[in-house]
């Protein structure tokens, strides 16, 4: 049986993916992992490749969802994105890339915050 926090995480990622697709992005991959990092969602937005971090917080006691994307977390996401780009080969080689965040305060499709360009790889 799956732990409750994992079920909530999957539900949050599904809600975020649906939100992005409603806004014209096309989902390319989910849960891309490499040693030391993970990207929750990878999507296409026109010609750009978008690496998306999904954050679910049930309360703001520790700063809310946005505050949980620390510099260390950003480095791990960037590492996984680089791994995916290398693994994907030439198909995505010269496309512009962006790092977005989808922030959820609870599993409510009316309370989704999408931050385009939440951080960069520099």
C-alpha positions as CSV (number, residue, x, y, z in Angstrom):
1,X,0.0,0.0,0.0
2,X,1.2,3.5,-0.9
3,X,1.9,6.0,1.9
4,X,-0.5,8.9,2.2
5,X,2.1,11.6,1.4
6,X,2.9,9.8,-1.8
7,X,-0.7,9.6,-2.8
8,X,-1.1,13.4,-2.1
9,X,2.1,14.0,-4.1
10,X,0.8,12.1,-7.1
11,X,-2.5,13.9,-6.9
12,X,-0.7,17.3,-6.8
13,X,1.3,16.4,-9.9
14,X,-1.8,15.3,-11.7
15,X,-3.6,18.5,-10.8
16,X,-0.5,20.6,-11.9
17,X,-0.2,18.7,-15.2
18,X,-3.9,19.2,-15.9
19,X,-3.6,22.9,-15.2
20,X,-0.6,23.3,-17.5
21,X,-2.3,21.4,-20.3
22,X,-5.4,23.6,-19.9
23,X,-3.1,26.5,-20.6
24,X,-1.6,25.1,-23.7
25,X,1.5,23.2,-22.6
26,X,2.0,19.6,-23.7
27,X,3.3,17.1,-21.2
28,X,6.5,15.3,-22.3
29,X,7.6,13.4,-19.1
30,X,6.8,12.9,-15.4
31,X,9.1,12.2,-12.5
32,X,12.4,12.2,-14.2
33,X,15.1,11.1,-11.8
34,X,18.8,10.9,-11.7
35,X,21.3,10.4,-9.0
36,X,20.8,13.5,-6.8
37,X,17.8,15.1,-8.5
38,X,14.3,14.9,-9.8
39,X,12.1,16.9,-12.1
40,X,8.4,16.5,-11.4
41,X,7.0,17.4,-14.9
42,X,8.6,18.2,-18.2
43,X,6.4,20.0,-20.7
44,X,6.6,21.7,-24.1
45,X,5.5,25.4,-24.4
46,X,5.8,26.3,-28.0
47,X,9.4,25.6,-28.8
48,X,10.6,25.8,-25.2
49,X,11.1,22.9,-22.8
50,X,9.7,23.6,-19.4
51,X,10.9,21.8,-16.3
52,X,8.3,22.1,-13.6
53,X,8.6,21.7,-9.8
54,X,5.3,21.0,-8.2
55,X,5.0,22.0,-4.5
56,X,2.1,21.1,-2.3
57,X,1.7,22.6,1.2
58,X,-1.3,22.0,3.4
59,X,-0.4,25.0,5.6
60,X,1.8,28.1,5.4
61,X,3.4,27.5,8.9
62,X,6.8,27.0,7.3
63,X,6.6,29.7,4.6
64,X,4.2,28.1,2.1
65,X,4.9,26.2,-1.1
66,X,7.2,28.8,-2.7
67,X,9.5,29.0,0.2
68,X,10.1,25.3,0.0
69,X,12.0,25.6,-3.3
70,X,15.4,26.3,-1.8
71,X,18.7,27.0,-3.6
72,X,19.7,23.4,-2.9
73,X,16.4,22.1,-4.3
74,X,16.9,24.3,-7.4
75,X,20.3,22.8,-8.0
76,X,18.9,19.2,-7.8
77,X,16.2,20.1,-10.3
78,X,18.7,21.7,-12.7
79,X,20.9,18.6,-12.4
80,X,18.0,16.3,-13.3
81,X,17.0,18.6,-16.2
82,X,20.5,18.4,-17.6
83,X,20.5,14.6,-17.3
84,X,17.2,14.5,-19.1
85,X,18.4,16.8,-21.9
86,X,21.5,14.6,-22.4
87,X,19.4,11.4,-22.3
88,X,16.8,12.8,-24.7
89,X,19.5,13.3,-27.4
90,X,19.3,15.6,-30.3
91,X,15.5,16.0,-30.4
92,X,15.5,18.7,-27.7
93,X,19.2,19.8,-27.9
94,X,18.8,23.4,-29.1
95,X,15.5,24.4,-27.6
96,X,15.2,27.2,-25.0
97,X,14.6,25.9,-21.5
98,X,12.7,27.4,-18.5
99,X,12.1,26.4,-14.9
100,X,8.6,26.9,-13.7
101,X,6.9,26.1,-10.4
102,X,3.3,25.1,-9.8
103,X,2.4,25.9,-6.2
104,X,-0.6,24.3,-4.5
105,X,-2.0,25.1,-1.1
106,X,-4.1,22.0,-0.8
107,X,-5.5,19.8,-3.6
108,X,-7.9,22.4,-4.9
109,X,-7.9,23.1,-8.7
110,X,-9.1,26.7,-7.9
111,X,-6.0,27.4,-5.8
112,X,-3.2,26.8,-8.3
113,X,-0.3,29.3,-8.7
114,X,1.8,28.9,-11.7
115,X,5.1,30.8,-11.7
116,X,6.8,30.9,-15.1
117,X,10.6,31.3,-14.9
118,X,10.6,30.7,-11.1
119,X,14.3,30.3,-11.2
120,X,17.1,29.9,-13.8
121,X,20.0,27.6,-14.3
122,X,22.8,30.2,-13.8
